[in-house]
């Protein structure tokens, strides 16, 4: 068995034989240079698992190509491996486990098959709605997989999450690709997209923790914004007027009236996009003035109908066939009308409301209710919130009613103290 102090010269002079052989280092027991018949040269470290006796399994992991890794670096690596073995470890088993460990991309695939469930709230444990699942997985595959997909799940750090958030925000994962004859894949970045993706990825790692695949969720300690700003965008009365005028103009110009009336009902009800687009006549209770939605984001939901919305729906009912299922049926085939996107884009362009989405109309209804002094429970009932915390985002717009209440409550106190009393806001408004 050849021995020598392993140096660059030994590597240079090593010659292959018919069979592989090892040159062992004379200074570090267990450190060697493996010479193969093909001419390949590898640094190795030989040890017994756990530093055990003769009956313990022998491991002989490679430390790298001897022509690419210097003798000095290989010796240092061998010292670490041999020391770990002496302390009861098995470095080679760790390496094998890492090589076999799941990647982020594979974890997302497993999550799709077994983990797409609501993780909090009253619907915890219930499978995601098909559309929610579709959008969630689309965000993960279009944003996370290109940047972190090949990384092993145990190697993902909070710094990786922070970098991911920054990359999505600046649009690094954005794309607009044509797929097929009439289809495109459009992926947008920005702060809102980054927050959604990071929340999705946090849910994926929570799933991995429950399965024992990772010990910690890297999103938890990451310095990233995981929630939206409390102050939500809503339309002023002037903006609503401009939107109404734009919808009227489009209807007169001959656009599909279904798209126009869907937009009007978004504004009149505060319902979510597909709660109106996919509304069925069986869910409209004209007698009690309610919508009884059977399958919303939060399950079955009963919403009160305002007079204007009820009148519009009654008019649509008069023009519908007796056997119609959907309020806004598809132009061809079964299902409901899906053509609002193009008309909505035209409407906000005409109304000069860039960036306004249908969901902002929902925020507008909530904000108007809070500003009018309506109780948060009533606002939540109109919007179909199953959790009062969802309605609290509109509290900031209720400052005017709160100030009026403060005037009413404290004016007698000021009078009793003999202090000057300002003209009340209500009197000033009158």
N, C-alpha and C positions, 0 to 999 in steps of 0.2 A: 504494500500500500504506500504510494508515494506521498511524501510530506515535504513542505517547504514553507518559508514565510511568504505568504501570498502578496505579490506586488504586480505592478504593470508589466514588469519584465517576464514574470511567470506566465501571464496571460499571453504576451507576445510570442513566447517560445513554446506554448502548449501545442501538441500535435495530436490529431485524432488517431484512434486505433480501431481495430475491428469491433471491439466492444467498448461501451462507455466506461469511463473510469473517473475517479475523484482524486484530486490533489488536496490533502488536508493541511490546514494552516498549523504551523508549529507553535504559534503564540496564543491562539484562541481555539480551544477545544470545541469541535462541532461546526467550525467555519470551514467551508471548502469550495473548490472550483471544480465543477462537473464538466467533463470533456466528452462530447458525443461523437460517434463515427461520422456524422454529417459535417463536423467542424464547429457546431454550435458550442458556445461556452457560457455556462450559467453559474452564478454565485449561489450557494446553498447554505442552509443552517440545519444541522441535524440535532434532534433532541428527543427525549422521552416525555410523553404527555404528563404534565403535572410534576415534572422532575422526579418521577417514580423510579422504581427499581427495574430489574430485568424483565418483569412481566408487563410493564407498561408499554402501550403502543408507541412505535417510533414514527416520528414525522420528519420529513425532509423537504420543506418548502423552498421554492426558488426565490432568490432575492433580486433577480434581474439579469439582463444580458451583460456578461462580463466585458463586452466590447463597448457598451454604452454607460455602464455604471462603474465608477472608479473603485479600486481596491479599498481605498480609505472609506468611501461611503458605504460600500458593501460590508466592511468590517463593523462599522457603526450600527448598521441595520441588524447584522447578525447578533451583536451584543444585546440589542433590545429584544430580539426574538428569544434568545437563549435565557435572558433574565426573566422574561415573562413566563417561560416554561418552568423555570426554577421556582417561581412564586405560585405555581399551581395552575397556570393557564395553558391554553392550547392555541397559540397564534394562528396556526394553519386553519383550524376550525373556524376561527373568527373570519379569516379571509374568505373561506368557502361560503360562509353564511352571507357575507356581504355580496359576493358574486351572485348568489342565488336570490338575494333580497329583491323585493318588489320595487319597481320604479314608480314614479308619480303617475305616469301614463297608465300603468297596469292597475294602480290603486283606483284611479278614476273609472276604469272599466269595471272593476269589482264593485265600486260604489253604484254604478249604473245598474248592475244586476241585483245587488242585495242591500243597498243603503239609501235609496231615494225615498226617505220617509220624512215627514214633518218632525222636527227635533225639539220644538217647544210650543207652548200655548195649549189651548184646549184640544187641538187636533194632533197632539204629539203621538207618534207611532203610526199615524195614518199615512198611507202611500201618497206621494205628491200627485197633484193633478197632472194629467198628461201634458198640458201646455207648460206648466211650471217645470216639470221634469225636462221637457225639451229645451226650454230656454236655459235652465241651469247647466245641463250637460254641454250645450252649445257654447256657453261662456267659458266653461272649464277647458273644452277642447280647442277653442280658438285663441284663448289667451294664456292659459297655464301650460298646456302641453308644448307649445313651441318654445317656451322659455325654461320650463322646469321638468318637462316630460321624461327625459332620460336620467334624471337624478334619482338616486336611491332615496326612499322615503325617510330613512333614519339620518340622512345627510342634509335634509332641508332645514335651514336655520332661520331665525327671525330676520337676519340680514337678507336672506334670499327673498323672504316675503316683502320686505321693504323695497328691495330692488324691483320685484315684480310689480308692486303698486306704482312705482315711479315710471316703469316702462309702459304700463298700460295707460297711465295718465298722459304721457307725451305722444301716445299713438304708435308705439313701436309694433304692436300686434294688429294694428288696423289693416284692413285689406278690402278690396272690391274686385272679386273674381267672377268671371262668367263660368257657370257650370251647367252644361246642357244647352238646349236650344233656347228656352225662355226663362232660365233661372240664373240668379246671381247670388253669391255669398258676400254680404256686406257686413264687415266687422268694424265697429267704431270704438275708439278709445275715449279718454277723458276721465275726470275725477269720479263721476258717477259710475262709470263702467268699472273703474278700479275698485271702488267700494263694494260693488255687487260681487265681483270676482273673488275678492278676498273673503267676503262672508261665505261664499260658496265653498272656497277651499278650506276654510275653517271647519265647515260642516263635514267635509271629506276627511280631514284629519281627526275630528272627533269620532267619526265612524271607525277609523283605523285604530284609535286608542281602545274603543270598546272591543275590537277584535284582537287586541293584544299585539298589533303589528308595529306600533310605535309606543314609546313611553310618554311622550308629551306632544302637545299641539304647538307647532312653531308660530302659529298666527297669534297665540295668546300674548306673547311677550313682544311681538313686533310693534314698532312705532308707526302704526298706520291708522287711518280713520276707517272704522268698520261700520259706522252708522251715518245716515244722511244728516245734513244740517236740520235743526229744529225748525227754523224759519222756512216755510215752503212757499213756492211761487204761486200766486193766485192772481186772477184778473180783476182789474178795477171795473167800475160800471161803464166807464168810457171805453175800455178795451172790449167788454162784453157787447157794447153797442156796435163797435166796429166789426166784431166777429159776426153778429147777427146780420148786419148789412152785407157782409161778404157772402154769407150763406144764401141770402136772398138773391144777390146778383148771380151767383153760380146756378141757383135753381132756375132762374129766368133764362140763363144762357144754355140750359139744356143738359146739365150734368145729371147723373142718376139721382133722383129724389130720395132714394133709400139712404145714400151716403149723407145727404143734407139732413134728413130727419133723424138719423142716428146721432149726428153731431148735436142737433138741438136737444135730443133727449139726454145726452151726456151732460149738457149744461143744466137741464131742468131737473135731473134726478140725482146727480152726483154718483151715479153708478160707474163701475169699472167698464173698461172698453168692451169686452165680450159679454158682459152682463146685459148690455143693450143690443149689441150687434147680434148676439145669439138668443135674444129674448123669444120665448114661445108664448103663444096666446094663452095656453093653459096656466101660465104664470102671472097673467094680468087679471086681477080681481076688480072689475069695474064697480061692483056693488059696495065693497068696503073701501075702495080707493087705495089699493095696495098692490105691490108687486110681491109675489111669493116665489122667490127664486130657489130652485131646487138644488142647484149644484154650483155654489160660488167658491171663492178662495177659502172661505171659512165654513163651508158646508151650506146647509139650508138657511136662507135668510129672508126675512120679511121686511120690506121697505115701504114707508108711507109715500103715496103719490100726491104731489102738488096739483092744484087745479089745472094749470097750463099743460102739464105733462099728461093728465088724464084726458083733456080735450083733444090733444094731438093724437093720443093712442086711440081714442074713440073714432076720430076721423079716419085713421089708418085701418081700423077694424071694418068700417063701412066699405072701404075699397078692397078688402081682402076676400078671398074665396071662403066658402063655408068650411072647407076641409083643410085650410091652411094651418100648418104647424108653427112655422116661424113668423114673427112679426115682419122680419125682413128676410124673406127667402132668397136663396142663391138665384142668380140669373139662369144658370144651367145646372141640372142635376139636383141632388139632394143637399141638405145642409143650409147654412145661413149665409147671407151676403158678406163677401170678403173684400169689397172694393172701396173701402173708406180711405185707405192710405193716400191715394193719389188726390182725391177730392179734398182731404184735410190739408194736404200740402198747398193746394191752390187757395184754400180759404185763409190760412194764416199768412200767406204771401199777400193776398188782397187786403187783409186787415192790418198788415204791418205788425205782425206779432211773431217775429222770428224765434224759433226754439220752443214755442208753446206746443205742448202735447195734449192729447185727449185727457190724460190723467190730471193735468192742471185744472181742468174744469171740475174735477172731483174735489180738488183742494179749494177751488173757488167757492163751491157750495158750503164746505166746512167752514171756511173763513168768514163768509157772509153770515152764517148762523152764529158764530162766536161774536162777531162784531155787533150783531143785533141784540146781543144779550141773552140768546137762547142758552139753556142749560147744556152742559157738555153731554149729559146722557141723551138729551133729545137730538143733539147734533150727531152723536154716535148712532142713534137709531135710524136717522135719515140716511147715513152713509153705510149702515150695515156693519158697524164695527162690533166684533165679538169681545174685544178687550178695550176697557176704558182708556188704557194707556195710548192706544192708537189715536184717540180723539184729542189728547192733551197737546198735540203738536199745533192745534189751532188756538191755544190759550193766549198766545202773544198778540193776536189781533183783537182781543176782547178788552183792550185797555180803555177805550172810550166809554163803554158801558160801566166799567169799573170806576172810572173817574166820576161819572154821573152819580153812581151809588155813594161814592165817598162824599160828594157834595151834599147829598140828601142826608147822610148820616151825621156829618160834622157841622153843618150850618147851625143847628140848634146849640151845639156845644160852643161855637164861636159867639153866638148871640148871648148865651149865658155868661161867658167870660168877658163880655163887653168888647170884643174884638171886631174890627171892620169886616164886613161880609161882602165878598165879591159877588158880582152878578152871576147867577148860576148858568152853567153851560146850556141847560135846557131852555132858559129864558132867552139867552143870547141867540140860540139857534132859531127860536120862534120869531 
